[in-house]
Amino acid sequence: MNNMTQRDAFWNKVYEIALKNKDIIVISADMGASALDNFRRDLPSHFVNVGIAEQNGILIATGLTLSGKKVFVYAIAPFITLRCLEQIRVNNAIMKIPLTLVGVGAGFGYDDSGPTHHITEDIAILRAMPHITIHSVTDSVMASAIAEISCKMKMPNYVRLDRGVFPNLYDRNSDFTEGLCVLKESKDYYIVSTGCMTHAALDIADKLKRKKINVGVIDVYTLPINVSLFLKIIKGAKKLITLEEHFLSGGFGSLVCEVLNDNDLLIPVKRIGLPIDRGYCYKYGGREIIRSYYGVDKESMERQIIEFLA
């Protein structure tokens, strides 16, 4: 079991790069992280705490970026995205200023803080804007690699980090430039997932294997999807299932359906995510309790998949 959060893995790598590259600047909206203490202690002139003022953080970052700096702006995911939509649209999408937005708490990562801290619409909203790449991170190895990739990006990107600790699915030699990876092979059926749902997808695939149902798993961690590679992988598949901890409307599953439709592929797809008609969830007691409210706990997802494949 990996014991490093995606957040610490990401910031440790940024710190490592910043020791050599004095153009790296981190702007925090009053966020804590043990890895950020390295910046405060060793690189104080490269760290700005703007307080709980994410919109101002993006404006400051914009000015610094235009002066030649590589800037990361960091906050809880709903606040660095939804609260800052106008700033992101103008500064990132319209003006193509290559800030890296870093949000922690993807999906129900802040399961103890209620729906204001859940982020269940960010993929739908940000992918509607041109020029923004979304990195939906799966484990801490990937988080570290995406930090390095972000430093080299010439266009805006949003890094979607989970708050929880998950086992590492990748190793340090993994290549994350393709945007997606087949974690389990299959001829007929694939679960296509993103972020923490990839861990659930692998668990479900293992359970189905014991029931003589072979379902593969594709982890899509960069959006927009690498279409040519995705189509190559699913060629010949009979059915696809998408998993996401995000509202279904306009989310990851919708994106997969768009890719299929735009390429004239008629493959049945079962989208599993948060039904919009369930609204926001005010339940507490942990992530699985919230997931069960929406029917995306592991047992419910396994049941839906078996029914779909029957």
N, C-alpha and C positions, 0 to 999 in steps of 0.2 A: 504493500500500500504506500503510495506516495504521500509524503506529509508536507509538501510545499504547496501553498496556494498558487493559483494562476497569477494572482496579483503580485506576489513576491517574486515569482519566477520572471515575470515581465519586467518589473522594476530593477531587479538585480542585473538583468542583461542591459537595460538602458544605462544604469550606473556604470557598468563595466565599459560600455562604449563611450560614455561621457568623460571618463577619465582621460581618454585619448582625443576626443573630439570636443573642443571647447565651445562648439556652436550648439550643443544640445541644451535645451531649456525645458524644465518641467514646471507646469503651472497646476497647482492643486487647489481645489475648492474645499479647503479645510479638511482634507482627507488624511487619514493615518495609514501607515503601512511600515512595517519594520524596515523594509528595503528602502523606503523613502528617507529614513533616518540617515542613511549613508550620504544622500544629497545634502541634507541639512548640515551635517557635520563637516563633510569634506569639500562640498561644492556649493557653498551658500549663495554664491552669486549666480548659480544656475537653477535656483529653486525659488519659485514665487508662490506664496499662499495668498490667494485673493479673497479668502473667506468663502462664506456660502453665497457666491456671486458668480455662478457658472457663465452667465451671459457676458459679464465683464471679462471673465477669464478668456473667453474666445476672442473678444475684441483686442485684448492685450496680446494674445498669442498671434493674432493676425498681423499686428504691427511688427512684432519681433520676427515673424516669418518673412515679412516683406523686407526686413533689414538683413536677411541672410541666415537667420537662425533656423534650426530644426526644433519645432516646439511640440510638446505633448501636453494636452489639457486633460486633467483627470478628475473624475467625480463619480458619484453613484449613478448607475446607468440611466435611469429615467430623467435625471436632472441635467446630464451632459448632452442628452438627445432632445427629449420632448420640450424641456424648458427653453432650449436654445434653438428651436427650429428656424426662426428668422435669421439668426446669426449664421447657422450652418448653411441655410439656403443661399444667403448672399455671399458669405465669405468663402465657403467651401464649394458649393455647387455652381454658383454663377461665376464667381471670380477665380475659381480653381486654385485657391490658396491651399497648399498642401499641409494643413495641420493634421496631426494625429489626435483624434478624440479617443479617450480611453474611459470606458464605463465598466464599473464592477457591479456585480449583482444581477447577471442576466437571468431572465425569467423570474423564478421565485427565489432567487438567491437570498434576498432579504425576506425570508419567510416569517421572521419575527416582527416585521414592521408594517404590515398591512399593505393595501393595494396602492398607496401613494409610492411605495418603494418597489413594487413589482414592475417589471418592464416587459410588457407583452404586446407591444405594438411597434417597437423600434425597427425591426426588419422591414415591415410593411411600409413604414413611412420613409425611412432613409433610402430604401432601394428604389423608391419612386423618384428620387432626385438623380440627375445625371452626375457622373464623375466621382461618385463616392464609392469606395470599396469597403465592404463589411467583412471583418475577420471574426467569425463566430468560433471562439476557441474551445477546444475539447479537453486538453490537459496541460500540465505545467511545462512539459517539453515544448509543446506547440507555442505556449505563451512566450517562452524565451525566444523561440525562432521568429515569431511574429514581431517581437520587439526589434530584432535585427532587420527584418524586412521593412518595417515601418520607417526606420532611419534612412533607408535608401529610396523611399517612395517619392515620386515627383507629383503625385496627385493626392487629394485628401483621402483619409481612411478612418474608419471607426473600428476600434478593437473592443469586442464584446466579451468581457471576462466573467466567469462564474465566481461566486463568492465561496462556494464550498470546496472541499478537498476531494479529488477523485483519483483513482488509480491512473498511472500513466499508460496510455495505449501506444505511445510512440517511444522511440529511443533517440539519443542525441545525433544519430546519423540519418535520421529521417529527413526527407526533402519535402518542404512545404510550399514549393513554388507552383505546384500544379493546381492547388486549390481544393482538391478532393482526393480521397484515397479509398481503395477497397480494403476493408478490414476483414471481410469474410466473403469467400467466393460462393457463387451459386449459378446454376444454369437458368433457372426458371423465375425465381422470386428475389426481389431485393427490398430491404428496408433502407430508405435514404433518409439520413438524419443529420442534425447539426447541433453543435454545442454539447451540453450535458446529456441530451437525449441519445447521443451515440452510445453512451454507457448503458442506458436502458435497452437500446436496440441490440447490443451484443448479448445482454442477459437474456432477452426474449428469444433471440436466435438460438442460444444454447438450449433453452427449455424446449423450443420447437424441434430441435435436432433430436432430443430424446423421445419425441413423439413421431420421429421419422419424417419430419418436414424440414427440408433444407432451404433455409432462407439466408441470403447473403446480406452484408451490411456495407453501405457506402457512407463514409463520413465526408460531408461537404462543409468545409471550413472557410471558404472564401466565396463571397457573393459580389458581383454576378457570377453565376456558375460557369466553369470552364466547359462550354457546351460541347465542343468537339470530343473532349475526353469523356465526358459524361455519356454522350450518345454511343461512343465506342464500347464503353463498359456495359451498358444496358442492352446492347444489341442482342436480340433473341429472347429477352426477358418476357415472361408472360404477364406478370403483374408487379406493380410497385406499391410500396407503402411508405408514406412520409411521416416522420415524427418531429414534432416541435413543441417546445414549451412557450407558446406564443399564440395569440389569436389566429384562427384559421384564415380570417379575411385578409387577403393580401400578403400573407406570410410566406414561410418557406415552402409549404406544400403547394401554394398557389404558383410560386415561382417555378417549381418542377413541372407543374401542369402547363405553364406557359411555354417552357422549353419544348415539351413534347408537342404541343399544338403548333408552335411556330416551325417545327421541323416535320410536320405531317406524320407523326407517330401516334398510332392508336393503341395505347397500352392502358389497361384499366389501372386506375390509381386510387388508393384509399388514403385520404388525408386524415391523420390523427394529430389533433392539437386542441386548442381551447375553443369550444363553440362560442360564437359571439353572443348567442342568446342567453348564455349563462351569466353574462355581465361580469362585474368585478367580484372578487372573492374577499370576504371579510373574515374568513376563518383563520384561526391560529392553531398551533400545535405541531407545526413542522411541515416540510415540503410535501411529504406524501399525503398529508391530510388535505392540503390545497389541491394537489394533483387529483386526488380522488373526487373532489368537488366537480372537477371538469371531466372526469373520466379518462385521465391520462396517467393514472397509477399503473404499475406494471401489470397487475392482474387484468385490469380493464383493457389495456392495450393488447395484451396477449389474446384475450378473448375476441376482440375486434378483428385481429389479424387472422386468427383461425377461421372465423366466420367468413372473412373476405376471400380466403384462399380455398375454401371448401368448394 
